[in-house]
Amino acid sequence: MLFDIGTAGVPAAAFPLCSRAGRGFAPRLCYHRWMRILVAPDKFKGSLGAAAVAANIAAGLRETLPDADIALQPIADGGEGTVAVIAAAAGGSWHSCEVQDAAGDLVMARYATIDEGKNAVLETSEAAGLWRIPTEHRDPMRASSHGVGELILATMRAGAREMIVGLGGSATNDGGLGMARALGFRFLAEAEELIGGPGDLLRLTRIAAPDSLRLPKITIAADVRNRLLGETGATRTFGRQKGAAPEQIETLEKALAKLADIVTRDLGCDFRDQAGAGAAGGLGFGLLSFCRAELRPGFEVVAEMIGLEEKIRGADIVITGEGRLDAQTLAGKAPAGVAKLARRWRKKVYAIVGQLEESTQILALFDGIAVLRTPQLSCADAMKNAPQLLRERASELGRRFR
C-alpha cells in the first residue's frame, strides 16, 4: 500500500504526500515526459542488495512513467554493501583473500581497489560478519575480529596507500582485540600473553605495540554513532543480537572498559566516548586506537565517494528506501541522509520501505512513504516477495506523480 503519512496519528494536513500545504493529498506533481527521478535506496537487509532494490523500483516507475528520465544510484552508510556501492560508482576492481571469520574458520573475503589500486575499500562484515555465523553458533565471548586485521594487511600488500573501512554487521564484541593481534599488537597479563577472546581482557595488564607497523591512512565509515561503553554502547545495544546471554553482557562490558583503560595508559589515547567507537562491537574504538584511523559517518563517506549531492541537484524527485525505517534511521542511516540532502536542494523526496516504525520525526523527513508489508502480510512473505512488491509500490507512486 502507499502509506498516507497522515495515518500515524498525525493529521494528514501536516504531512501531505506531495506537498506540505493543504489538506489530505495535495495536488499531484505536474508530470512531464522529461521528469528526472533519482532512485537512491539502501539494501533491504536479508532480502535484496541496494542495486537490486534500485532496479526493481525503476522497473515499477517505468510502468506508469514510461517517458521519465530515471537514474539509479544505490547507496550505503558504512554497513554491508558499502564496498559494492563505492566500487560500482568509482569503477573499482574486486579482489579476494583468505582470512579467518569470527569463529576462526578460513573464508574468502572480498575487497575492492579504486584509483588504479591506490585506494582500497573493505568491510568488516566480509571477515567478521554476523551473516557468516549460524544463529546457534554465535558466541561473542569467543568471536574475534582477527580476520579484519588480515583483510587490512592484504590490502596493504596489494599496494593500497589509503583505505576506507566500512563498519557494521559484525559478529564480534572484542573492541578490535583480534584485529590488533593480527597487526602485531600483543596483549599481556603480567608475563603471559593473552590469546583468548574478549573475556580474557579482564586479566589484561599491558599492551605491547609492534616495532615496525606502518599503516596507510584509514578512514572509518561508521553506520552507527554508539559510544564504546554504557547503556547505548556496543555491548548493551548490540550484544544480544550477537548471541550474548544476559550474564555475559556485564562481563563483556567490563572487558571493554578494561581494554579502554589499558589503551589509554599504554597507547596514550582514549576514544571510548567518541561517537561511533562502539560500531561493529567496538571495532570503531579498535581502529581509532590501534590504527590511528579517522572516523566519519558512513553515509557522508559514501555520498562523497559517489557524488550523490550533485546527482540529487540534477533530479526533480528523489526516491530512497531501506528494509526498515525506525529510530536508527535518524542516527545516520542512509535514507535519512538522502532526505536531508534532497531538502537542502528543495527536491521532493519519497521512501519505499519494507517496514515502518511510525514517528513524527521519521515521517517529517519525506513527502511520502510506501510500505511493502501490510497487516495481512508476514515479514517473511514480504521479504520473499520483495522484488514484486517494490515494483508494485513504485508503480503506485508513479501514478501519484501523474
C-alpha positions in Angstrom: 0.0 0.0 0.0 1.0 3.6 -0.4 1.3 4.9 3.1 -0.6 8.1 3.7 1.8 9.8 6.1 -1.1 11.3 7.9 -2.3 7.9 9.2 0.3 7.6 12.0 -1.7 9.7 14.5 -0.5 12.8 12.7 -3.0 15.0 10.8 -2.8 14.4 7.0 -2.7 18.1 6.5 0.6 18.2 8.4 2.2 15.6 6.1 0.5 15.5 2.7 2.1 13.1 0.2 3.2 15.7 -2.4 3.1 19.0 -0.5 3.2 20.4 2.9 0.2 22.7 2.4 -3.4 21.9 2.1 -5.5 19.0 3.4 -5.1 15.3 2.7 -3.2 14.6 -0.5 -2.1 17.8 -2.2 -2.4 18.3 -5.9 -0.2 15.8 -7.7 3.1 16.8 -9.1 2.9 18.1 -12.6 4.2 15.2 -14.7 6.0 15.8 -17.9 7.9 13.4 -20.1 11.3 14.9 -19.1 10.7 14.4 -15.3 14.1 13.4 -13.8 13.8 10.9 -11.0 16.8 9.7 -8.9 16.4 6.3 -7.3 18.8 6.1 -4.4 17.9 3.3 -2.0 20.0 1.3 0.5 19.8 -2.5 0.8 16.8 -4.4 2.2 18.8 -6.4 4.7 18.3 -10.2 4.3 16.4 -9.8 1.1 17.9 -7.6 -1.6 21.1 -5.6 -2.1 20.9 -1.9 -2.9 21.4 -2.3 -6.6 18.6 -4.9 -6.9 16.3 -2.6 -4.9 17.0 0.3 -7.2 16.4 -1.8 -10.3 13.0 -3.0 -9.1 11.9 0.5 -8.1 12.9 1.8 -11.5 11.0 -1.1 -13.2 7.9 -0.2 -11.3 8.2 3.5 -12.1 8.5 2.8 -15.8 5.2 1.0 -15.8 3.4 4.3 -15.1 6.0 6.9 -16.2 7.4 5.4 -19.4 9.0 8.6 -20.6 10.6 9.8 -17.3 14.4 10.1 -17.1 15.2 7.6 -14.3 18.7 7.4 -12.9 19.8 4.7 -10.4 22.3 5.3 -7.6 22.4 2.6 -4.9 23.6 3.9 -1.6 25.1 2.7 1.7 26.0 4.0 5.1 29.2 2.1 6.0 27.4 -1.2 6.7 27.1 -4.2 4.5 27.0 -3.2 0.8 29.3 -0.2 1.2 32.1 -1.6 -0.9 29.8 -2.7 -3.7 28.2 0.8 -3.9 31.6 2.6 -4.0 33.2 0.2 -6.3 30.4 0.4 -8.8 30.4 4.2 -8.8 34.2 4.5 -9.0 34.9 1.7 -11.5 36.7 -0.4 -8.8 38.3 -3.8 -9.2 37.4 -6.7 -6.9 40.0 -8.9 -5.1 39.7 -11.9 -2.7 41.9 -13.1 0.1 41.7 -15.9 2.7 41.0 -14.7 6.2 39.5 -16.0 9.5 35.9 -15.4 10.2 34.7 -14.5 13.6 34.7 -18.2 14.7 38.2 -18.8 13.4 37.3 -20.7 10.2 39.0 -19.8 7.0 36.8 -18.0 4.5 37.4 -16.0 1.3 36.7 -12.3 1.8 36.4 -9.7 -0.9 37.6 -6.1 -1.0 37.9 -3.5 -3.8 40.5 -1.2 -5.1 39.9 2.2 -6.8 42.0 4.9 -8.3 44.3 2.5 -10.1 44.8 0.4 -7.0 46.0 3.4 -4.8 43.0 3.2 -2.5 41.1 0.2 -1.1 37.6 -0.2 0.2 36.7 -3.0 2.6 34.0 -4.1 5.1 34.4 -5.6 8.5 31.4 -7.9 7.8 33.3 -9.6 5.0 35.7 -11.1 7.5 33.8 -11.0 10.8 30.3 -10.7 9.6 27.3 -12.0 11.7 25.9 -13.3 8.4 28.7 -15.9 8.3 27.8 -17.5 11.7 24.7 -19.6 12.2 22.5 -18.4 15.0 23.1 -21.4 17.2 26.9 -21.0 16.9 27.1 -17.3 17.8 29.3 -16.7 20.8 30.6 -13.1 21.4 32.7 -14.3 24.3 34.9 -16.0 21.7 34.2 -14.2 18.4 37.3 -12.5 17.1 37.9 -9.6 14.7 41.2 -11.2 13.7 40.1 -11.5 10.1 39.6 -7.8 9.8 43.3 -7.3 10.6 44.2 -9.9 8.0 42.0 -8.0 5.4 43.8 -4.8 6.2 47.2 -6.4 5.7 46.0 -7.9 2.4 45.1 -4.5 1.1 48.5 -3.2 2.2 50.3 -6.0 0.4 48.2 -5.1 -2.7 49.7 -1.6 -2.6 46.9 0.5 -1.1 48.0 3.9 0.2 44.7 4.8 1.7 41.7 2.7 2.7 38.1 3.1 3.7 36.8 0.6 6.2 33.1 0.1 6.5 31.8 -0.9 9.9 28.7 -2.8 10.6 27.2 -6.3 10.7 29.9 -7.8 12.8 29.6 -10.9 15.0 32.2 -9.6 17.4 32.2 -7.7 20.6 36.0 -7.6 21.2 36.8 -3.9 20.8 39.2 -4.7 17.9 41.3 -7.1 20.1 41.5 -9.7 17.3 42.2 -7.2 14.6 45.0 -5.6 16.7 46.6 -9.1 17.3 46.6 -9.7 13.5 48.5 -6.4 13.1 51.2 -7.4 15.6 49.9 -6.0 18.9 50.4 -8.2 22.0 48.1 -8.3 25.0 49.7 -9.4 28.2 48.7 -10.4 31.7 51.9 -9.8 33.5 54.3 -12.1 31.5 51.6 -14.3 30.0 50.3 -13.4 26.5 46.5 -13.5 26.2 45.4 -15.4 23.2 41.7 -16.0 24.0 38.5 -13.9 23.4 37.3 -10.7 24.9 36.6 -12.3 28.3 40.4 -12.6 28.7 40.6 -8.8 28.7 39.6 -8.8 32.4 43.1 -10.0 33.1 44.9 -7.5 30.8 47.8 -5.6 32.4 49.8 -4.4 29.4 49.6 -3.8 25.6 52.8 -4.1 23.6 52.8 -2.3 20.2 54.7 -3.8 17.2 58.0 -2.2 16.4 57.6 -1.6 12.7 53.9 -1.3 11.8 53.3 1.2 9.0 49.7 1.6 8.2 48.2 3.6 5.4 45.7 6.4 6.1 42.5 4.7 7.2 39.0 6.3 7.1 36.3 4.5 9.2 32.8 4.7 7.7 30.6 4.0 10.7 26.9 3.2 10.3 26.0 4.0 13.9 27.1 6.6 16.4 27.1 4.5 19.6 30.0 5.0 22.0 32.1 2.1 23.3 30.5 1.8 26.8 27.3 2.4 28.7 23.6 1.9 28.1 23.9 2.9 24.4 27.4 1.4 24.0 28.5 -1.6 21.8 27.7 -4.3 24.3 24.3 -3.2 25.7 23.0 -2.1 22.4 24.1 -4.9 20.1 25.4 -7.7 22.3 22.2 -9.7 22.4 21.7 -9.9 18.7 25.2 -11.4 18.5 24.3 -14.1 20.9 25.3 -12.7 24.3 23.4 -14.1 27.3 22.3 -11.6 30.0 25.1 -12.6 32.3 27.6 -12.3 29.5 26.6 -8.7 28.8 28.1 -7.4 32.1 31.3 -9.5 31.5 31.8 -8.1 28.0 31.1 -4.5 29.2 33.7 -4.8 31.9 36.2 -6.4 29.4 35.8 -3.4 27.0 36.2 -0.9 29.9 39.4 -2.7 30.9 40.7 -2.5 27.4 39.9 1.2 27.2 41.8 1.8 30.4 44.9 0.0 29.3 44.8 1.6 25.9 44.7 5.0 27.5 47.7 4.2 29.7 49.9 2.3 27.2 49.0 3.9 23.9 48.2 7.4 25.1 44.8 7.8 23.5 41.2 7.5 24.8 38.4 7.1 22.2 35.8 5.4 24.4 33.5 8.3 24.3 33.8 9.1 20.6 30.5 8.7 18.7 30.9 5.6 16.5 33.6 3.9 18.7 31.0 1.2 19.6 30.3 0.4 16.0 30.9 -3.3 15.0 31.3 -4.5 18.6 33.9 -1.8 19.4 35.8 -2.1 16.1 35.5 1.6 15.8 37.3 2.0 19.0 39.9 -0.5 17.9 40.6 1.2 14.6 40.9 4.6 16.3 43.2 3.3 19.0 45.5 0.8 17.2 45.4 2.2 13.6 45.1 6.0 14.4 42.2 6.0 11.9 39.8 8.8 11.2 36.1 8.1 12.0 33.4 9.7 9.9 29.6 9.0 9.5 29.4 6.2 6.9 26.7 7.9 4.8 28.9 11.1 4.4 31.8 9.0 3.2 29.7 7.1 0.7 27.8 10.2 -0.5 31.1 11.9 -1.1 32.7 9.0 -3.0 29.7 8.5 -5.3 28.9 12.2 -5.9 25.4 11.8 -4.5 24.7 15.5 -3.8 25.4 16.5 -7.4 23.0 13.8 -8.6 20.3 15.0 -6.2 20.8 18.5 -7.5 20.1 17.3 -11.0 16.9 15.5 -10.2 13.3 16.7 -9.8 12.2 13.8 -7.5 14.3 11.6 -5.3 13.2 8.1 -4.1 15.1 6.3 -1.4 14.4 3.4 0.9 15.7 0.5 3.1 14.3 -2.6 4.7 13.0 -0.7 7.8 12.6 2.9 8.8 12.9 3.3 12.5 14.6 5.2 15.3 18.1 4.1 14.0 17.3 5.7 10.7 17.6 9.1 12.4 21.0 8.2 13.7 22.9 8.5 10.5 21.3 5.8 8.3 21.3 6.3 4.5 17.7 7.2 3.8 17.8 10.0 6.4 20.9 11.3 4.8 19.3 11.2 1.3 16.2 13.0 2.6 18.3 15.8 4.2 20.3 16.3 1.0 17.1 16.4 -1.0 15.6 19.0 1.4 18.8 21.1 1.1 18.2 21.4 -2.6 14.4 21.7 -2.3 13.6 18.4 -4.0 10.6 16.2 -3.4 11.8 13.0 -1.6 9.9 9.8 -1.1 10.8 6.5 0.6 9.8 2.9 -0.3 10.5 0.6 2.7 9.9 -2.9 3.9 8.5 -1.8 7.3 7.9 1.5 9.0 8.1 2.5 12.7 5.8 5.4 12.8 7.1 8.6 14.4 6.7 12.2 13.7 10.4 12.7 13.2 10.6 9.9 10.6 7.5 11.0 8.7 8.7 14.6 8.6 11.7 13.6 6.5 9.7 12.5 3.5 6.9 13.8 1.2 5.5 10.3 1.1 6.3 6.7 2.2 5.3 3.5 0.5 5.5 0.3 2.7 5.9 -3.2 1.4 4.5 -5.0 4.4 0.8 -4.7 5.1 -1.1 -6.1 8.2 -2.1 -9.1 6.2 1.4 -9.9 5.1 4.0 -11.5 7.3 7.6 -10.2 7.5 8.9 -13.4 5.9 6.4 -13.2 3.0 7.3 -9.5 2.4 11.0 -10.3 2.3 10.4 -13.3 0.0 8.3 -11.2 -2.4 10.3 -8.0 -2.1 11.1 -7.6 -5.9 7.4 -7.8 -6.9 6.3 -5.6 -4.0 8.9 -3.0 -4.8 7.7 -2.8 -8.4 4.1 -2.6 -7.3 4.7 0.2 -4.8 6.9 2.1 -7.2 4.2 1.8 -9.9 1.6 3.2 -7.4 4.0 6.1 -6.6 4.4 6.8 -10.3 0.6 7.1 -10.6 0.6 9.7 -7.9 3.1 11.7 -9.9 0.9 11.6 -12.9 
